[in-house]
Structure formats: structure tokens, C-alpha cells
Amino acid sequence: MNNPIPFDNSYVQLPERFFTAQNPTPVTQPGLITVNQSLAEQLGVDLNWLKSAAGLEVLAGNAIPPGASPIATVYAGHQFGSWNPQLGDGRAVLLGEVVDTRGQRFDIQLKGAGPTPYSRGGDGRAPLGPVLREYLVSEAMFALGIPTTRSLAAVTTGEPVFREAALPGGVLTRVAKSHIRIGTFEFFAVRQDIDGLRLLAEHVINRHYPNAANAENPYLALLESVIGRIAILVSQWQQVGFIHGVMNTDNMLLSGETIDYGPCAFMDGFDPAQVYSAIDRGGRYAYQKQPQIAHWNLMVLAQSLLPLIDTDQAEAVALAKAALDQFPIAFHDHNWKGMAAKLGLTNADQADEQLIRELLELMHNERLDYTLTFRHLSDPANHRLLPECSLPWIEDWQTRAASQATGKPDYALMQSINPSCIPRNHLIEAVITAAIEAGDLAPFHALNKVLQTPYRDLPLDSPFTQPPRPDQIVQNTFCGT
């Protein structure tokens, strides 16, 4: 078989200062954990080959498939607000790109594939735990309907990775519409490489926002398009209680996909100030701050694009500011309408915002589980499972819903957008513990299967739906680098 992966590479056609040619570093004894069959079929990747010994060699970084052009890309970024002028793929190698069965272009990247020139002294490897976490959460996000990078495969390396202790290693095959970040634009902007900035912007327009090419000001249209897409993305995070944990500018993609599932978490008990990431000691990326951080990151993108938006800096700033001013408006519009839909209000108006605020305040005061509260509200038979103190709010909600044509909340809609199961922190930790301490991957496969149908009804006592017991609560999550 000559081309088991139908590569069609474009980023490597950009000048050499955009990346470094870099092969993965081979490992001693790779083992296959899982292959994503539906994603492989979508990408036109030969599934039988992917599961074969030859496919495993490629997934582990031991062999380069025909048509691949392995590179590590360079970028910069603001990390927790602090500027770093050069970052880059420190433990990832982009094998190349494919055009899927729908005509969409995707990157195929090996994460944990060994050191690159951007590793900054690191070993370029990934412990098995973060590989399993990213596979589970990225595929769960896809099943929830939230734009995300995806996972094509996961393998073990047969080699230890040394962190606080020796841990088994793994490699994740990550798929994204592209890995171009706000930090990629920062890299060229800070060097005043206007030609590089223009080439990058044109690549992104052609790849992600082709309509911007026909605009009077294509680079302003690019900024406006990214702003709109990120407003939707972050509102979707908020609506499922997802906390990214490390919203640095190098972790925000121009494609509008969620990337980097290191210290991420889904909330259990609702708390707007919730932080899980162990490295976010100041709460910069708390749940309630995610919209304003996204706005801040977009401001950084706008600053990078100023030389392209207009040669007159004052005019460029005015145009960029007008575009940025639309982000809070767009986010707010998507968010409150999404929250209203979670309550089955199909004729929502802005007066419903008060009802939503009252529910969130009740949930916060009573530390109600975010996911289960909305799921229980989605079925009148389960309203009894909510605490007695919620009854006055439920009466107000049902009175409001009585004004709809059906005279009640749209329960079918609610059940289609309020998940019954999410990748809860304690479930992921149990999967990782079983894999590392006992070499048992059965819990990983079981959880992954359930997460593919998050809106399906499960028994009320299912371990996949229950919040953690006090002794199971995960207080901190880690990036795993």
C-alpha cells in the first residue's frame, strides 16, 4: 500500500522560518491503545493499515509514511499574561495534512514524539496519563458538539517518562483543522516581519475564512471572523461547565477549535470562581473569567494584525477596536440564548436573563452539580431529585414556559443539549490510575464508549453520571508537560 494516509500538505510550502523540518524520535516498544475508526474513515486513512504493525510504527513515530513532511512549527505567546517571544512545538511533530471526505483540510500531528528545536531543554515526551486525558476529553467535546481538536489514535511507547517519578510514556495522534495560533501571529509581529505576517494571514484566510478574501479589507475581515468564532466557542464552554485551565495565546487556535487539554476540567458543584489548574495560582483562567480572557487574547491578535489592517496606525487601531468591541456583544448573545435553550425556552427574550441568573445563583449557593441540575430539569420525573429549596425557582420557570405555544418547556430540546454524562475529573483520574498502576486499559475504553453518546439517558445510579463522593473530588489538574 503506497499511501495509507492521503497527505496534501500546505503549511510546509510556507518559508522555512515558519517551522523546522523534524522527524519524530523512535521509541523502543510501542503498543496500540486505540484507533478512532469514525475519524479515520472521515479522513480517508486506511483503517486496517492504521491498526497494523506498520501503522503502529507510524503512530509511535518510528516510521515516516509516504507523503508526510514532518515539521515542528514555531510560535510565540503570552503565558498567564507573561510574554515569551519564542515557543513552538516542543513535543509535537506535524506529519502533514489531509483533505477529508467533505473537502475540509486537517493536520495530523504526533504529540509526545520527542524533542524539537523548540523543546527548551524538555524531553519532548508525554506521560501516558495526559495522552489518555486528551483522547477522552477531546472526543467527548466533539460528541458534545463543541469545536475541538480530535484524537485519531493513542499508543504506548514502552519507555518511561521522568517527571516527579518514572511514568509510562505515550503518543497521541492529534487532528486539527490547523495548529495556527494567536501566538503564531505574535511571533512574526514582534519581529516586524510584515511579509511573514501577510503570508500567514493569507494562509489562514484561504484555509479557514475564504469569504474574507473578497472583503474590502481582508485582514480586518479575518479578525472579525475569528472574533465571531471564538465568541461562539467560549459560550459553548460556559454552557457545559468546561474550564480550559490554560488559556494562553499559544493555546487559542485561529480555526476556533479547543486545543490543549492538559489542566482542563468540567465543573462538578457550580462555582463561578472555580479553578482546577494547579499552575493557575491567581485564578486568571477561572470559569467566570474565560470570556474576558478570550477578549484579551483577541486584543493581542488584533495588535499583531495592525500593520496589515491599515498602513495608518491610528486608522488600524480604530478599525481593530471597533471589531474587538463586538466580542462582548456576540458572546453575551450566544451565551444567554444557549442558556435559555438549556431551560427549554424556545421563544427566549432578554427578560429570561434574570431567570437564568437566579438559577445559577441558586446552584452556587447550594453547590448543586452543574451537569446533573440541567439534566434533571430536562425530565419532569426527575425534578424531585433537586433540593426542596429549588422549588420556588422551578415554579417561576414553569410559569414563564407556560407562555410558549406548548405551554411548557421544550423537554426534548433540553434532553438534546443537556448531557447526562461528561468526562468528570474523578472518572478520568480513575482511568489513568488503572492504566499506570495496573496496566489496565479496560476503564479507559469503557469511559470513552459512554462519552460518545453524552445525551443518552443512563440509569440514575450509573457511575458515569454521578458526581464524585467527597473522597473522589479532584482539586487540582496538571498540564502533564
N, C-alpha and C positions, 0 to 999 in steps of 0.2 A: 504494500500500500504506500503510495508516494506522498499523499497529502492528507493525513488523517485530520489535521486542523487546517481549514482553508484560509490561510493568512492573506491579508490585504493591508499592508502596513502603510501608514501615512505620516505619523509623528516623526518617524526616523528619517523622513525626507526633509525635515527642517534642518537648519545649520547645526554643526556639531556642538556649538556652545549650549544647545538645549538639553544635552544628555551626554552620557558616556557609554560607549559600547561595553557591555559587561555580561559575561556568561555567569550562570548560577554556579555555585560551588558544590560539587558532588558530595553525596552522603554515603555511608557505608552499607546500610541495610534497610532500605525503605520498605514500608508496608502500607498497603492501601486501607484507609479508614472508610471512605465513602466517595461515591461519584454521584453528581446531581444529574439524573437521567433527563428530566424535562429541559433543563438548561442546556445540556449537551445537544439535545435534539434541536432546540431553538437556534443554537449557534452553528449547526451543521457539522459538529465534531463527531467523528465516528465513535459511537458508544462502546462497541466491542473492543476497539483498539484502546480506548481510554482505560478500560478495565484490565487490559492485558499487561503482561510483563513489560512490553515495550512502552506502553502508556504510562505505567508506574515510573519508569526511568525518567520520562519527561516531567511528570508531576513532581518528582523529587528533586529535579534539577540536575540529574545525572546525564541527560542526553538532550540535544537540541533538535527539535523536529524540523523537517523540511519547511522552508518558507519563513521561519522565525528570524527576527532581527533583535536579539536580546540587548536591552539598554537599561540603564538606571537614569532616571530623569532628575534634573536639578530644579530646585525652587528655594525660596526664602520663606520668611513667615514671622508673624507676631505670635509668640507662645506665652499665654497668660499675660498678654499685653506687652511683653518684652520683645524687642526687635532682635532677630537673628538673620544676618544678611545672607547666609548660605546654609541651607538644609539639604534636602534631596532624598532620594530613595536609599536609605541606609541599610535596609534589609529586604529589599524587594527588587525583582528584575522583571521588566516588562518584556514578555516574549514577542508580542506583536498584537495585531488587531484582526478581527474577523467581521464580516458583514453578515448579519443573521438572516433568517428566512423572511423577515419583514423589511429587509433593507436597512436596518439600523446597524451602526458600527459600534463595536465593543473592543475594549482592551482585554487581553488575557495576561495576568501578572502572577508571578510566584512570590508569595510573601513568606519570608523566613529562608530565603535562598542563598544566604551567605553575605559576606562583606562586599561593599562597593566603595568607590572613592568618597562617598558621602556618609560613610558609617561613623565618622568622628570617633574612631577607636573602638566601636562596638563590634560584636562578633557577627552581626547580620543574621542571626538565627532567631527562631521563635520557639518558645516553650510550647508544649502540646496544649496546655490549658487555654491560652489565648487563641490558639487555632480553633479549638472546639467552640469557644465562646463566640468568635466571629462567625463561624459557619452557622451556628444555631440562630444568633440574633439577626444576621443579615438576611437569612432565608425567612425568618419569622417576620421581619419588616416587609419583605416582598409579599408574603401571604396576607399581611395586614393592608396592603395597597399603598405603602409608603415608598417613595423613590429611594433606591438604595443600591449600593454595590452588592454583588452577589457572590456566591461561593460555588465554584464548579467542582471542586474536589478537595479532600484533605488527606494527607498522608503522614505517617510517622517516618522518622529519619534513622532510627536505630542508634542515634548518638545522643549523649547528654548535652544539655544546655545549662550553663552555670550562671545562676542568679544568686538569690540568697542561699540556695542549695542546688545540687545537681538535679535537673529535671529532664524528663524525656522531651525530645525535640519533635517539631512538626513543620510541615509546609502547607500553606493554604493557597489554592489557586483562586485568585480573586478576579472577578469580572466587573468592569465598569464601562459606562458609555465613554468615559475618558478619565484620566487621572490628573487633569489640568486643574490647578488650584488657584485660589486668590494669591497664594504665596508664589505661584509661578509668575504671575504678572508683577508682583513686588520685586522679584529677582531682577528682571530686566529694567523696571522703572528706576530702582535705586542706582543702577549703573548708568542711567541715562542712555540706555541702548534703545533708542527710539525705533530703529529698524527692527530689532528683535521683538519689541513690544508690538509693532504693527503686524509682523509675521504671525505672532502668537494670536493676536486678536482676530486676524483673518482666518486662521486655522479654526478657532473656536466658533466664529460665525458660520463658516462653511459646514462645520461638523454638528453644531448644536442649534444654531439660531439662523438658518438660511434666510428667513424673512428680513432680518436686519440688514442684509446685503443690499436690499432695494430701498432702504430708508434714506432720507435726505442726509442724515448724519449716522452712518452705520455703527460707529463706535459708541455713540450715545445710545443708539437703539440696542446695542449689545448690553450696555449697563442696565438699561431699563428692563430688558428681558430677564437678565439674571436676578435683578431685584424682585421681579414678579414671581419668578420660580422659587426663590428662597423664602419669600413670604408664605407661599403655599406649604413648602416643606416644613418650616418651623411650626406653622399652625397645626400640621398633622402630628408632629412630635408632641405638641402640647395636649392634643386631644386624646392620645393614648397613654399619657403619663410617662413619656420617654425622656430620659435625661442623658444627653450625649456625653457630658463629662469632660471633654477636651476640645472646645470649640475654637481652637487656634485658626489663624487664617490659612495655615497649610493643611487644615483638615476640612476646608469648605470648597467643594468642587464647583466649577463653573457649569457643570451639567445639571446641578440641582439635586444630586444624589447624596444620600447619607453615606459617609465614609468614616472609618476608624472606630471600631467597636471595642477598644481597649477597656477604658473605665466606665463604659456606659451602664445604664440600669433602667429598669422600669420601676416606677414607684409602687410600693405596697400601700401603706397608710398615706393619705393625701397630706402633703405639706408643701406649700409653695416655695419654701426656702430649702427644700431637700437637696442635699449634695451627697453623692456616693464616692466620687473620685478621691482617692487618698492623697493625690498631689494637689487638689484644689482646696488648699487650706483656708483661703479667704472667701470661698463661696462665689468666685467670679462667674462660674458656669452653673449656678443653681437653676432649678426648674423655672422659677419665675423670671430669671434674668436672660433666658435664652433668646427671646425676641430682641432685646436691646443689644445683646452681644452680636447677633446676626446683623443688626443695623450697623453696629460699629465695624464689623468685618467688611460689610459692603461699602462703607465710607473709605476704608483702606483700598478696596478695589477701584473706587471712583478716583481716588488720588492718583493711583497708578495709571489710569486711563486718561488723565487730564491732557497730556501732550497730544493725544490722538483726537480728543473731542473738539479741541479748538486751539489754534496757534496763539490766540489771545488768551492769556491765562485767566484774566478776570472773567471773560465770557465763558471759558471752560468751567470755571468754578461755579458760576451761576447756573449753567446747564446741569452740571452734576448735582448740585444741591437741590435743584427742582426735582430731579429724578429720585434722589435719596429721600426727599420729603414724602414720596409716595409709599415708602415701605411701611411705616406705621399704619397708614390708612389701609393698605392692602392686607397686611397681617391681621389687623383688627376685623376687617370684613370677613375674611376667610375663617378666622377663629370663632367668632361668635355665631356665625351661620353653621359651622361644623358642630359646635357645642349644642346649638338648638336642635340640629338633626339627631344628635345623640339622645335627645329627650323626645324625639318623635314629633317635633313641631315643624310641620311641612309648610306652614304659612308664616314662618318666623318674621318678626319685625323687631326693631331695636328695643322695644319695651321688654322683650324677653331677656335682655341682658341682666336685668335686675333679678329675675328668677334664677338665671344661671349663677350669678354671684352669690345668691342666698344658698344655693345647693353647695357650692364649693366652700363657702364659709362653714356650713353645717358639717361637711365632710372633714374639713380641717379641725374644727373644734372636737369632733368625735373620733378623729383619726380613722375614718372609715376607709376601707380598701378602695382605691381608685377604680380598678377594673371591675371588681365584683359589684360595687354600688351601681354602676351603669348597667351591668348585665342583669342584676336583679330587677332594676327598674324596667328592663325590656320585657319582662314577663309578669303580668299581674299576679300570677300564682306565687311569685317569689317576693312580692312586696313585704310579705310577713317576715322575711329574713332580715329586713332592715330594722334598725333600732326604733323604739317607740317614739323617740324624740324627732324622728323624721316624718312622722305622720302629718303634722300641720303643713310641712312643705309639700308633701305628696298631694294633699287636698288642694293646695293652691295650684300646683302643676296640672292636676286633672281638670280643675275649673278652667284654667287657661286653655287646655287642649280641647275642651268642650266646644270652643268657638270654631274648631276645624270642621270641615264638611262631614267627617266621620263621627264627630262628637267625642273623640278620644285620641290619645297619642297614636302615632303610626308605629305599632309594636313590631311589625315586620321590618320596617326600616331600621328601627333600633337594634333588632337582633342581627341585622346585616352589617352594622358598623360598630357595635359594642362587643368586643371579643370576650369569649368565655375563658380563653387561656392565652397567656403571654409568656415570654421567656423570663420567668421570675428569677431573681438573683439566687435564691436558695436552691432552686432546681438546677441551675447551671453549675453552681458550686458542687452539688452532689454528683453531677455528671463528671466534672473534672476530677473530683476526688476518686471516684470509682476507676477512671481511666488511668490516673497516675499511680494510685496506691495498689490497685489490684489488676491493672491491665484489662479492665472490664469495660468494653465499649457498648454493651447492650443498653445501659441507661441513656447514652448519647443517642442511639438510634431510636429508642422509644420516644424520647422527648422531641427529637427532630420530626418524627412522623406526626405527632399530635399538633405541633406548631404549624404544620402545613394547612390545617383547617381550623383557624382560630375562632371562627364564628359558629362552629358546630356545637350543638348542645352536648354537654358532658354531664355525667351524674354529679349531683351537688357535693358528694363526698370524694370526688376524683382528686387524687393527689396533684394532678396537673392544673387544677383550678384553685386550690386552696391557698390562702396567704400563709406565710411562714408562721410556725409556732415561735414563741419568744426565743427559744434556744436555736432557732434556724435563721433568725434575722441576720442578713448581711449588712454590716455597717459601712464597709469600705470596699471599693473595687479598685483594680490596679491596671496600668496600661500594658504591662507584660513585655516591655521592650528589653 
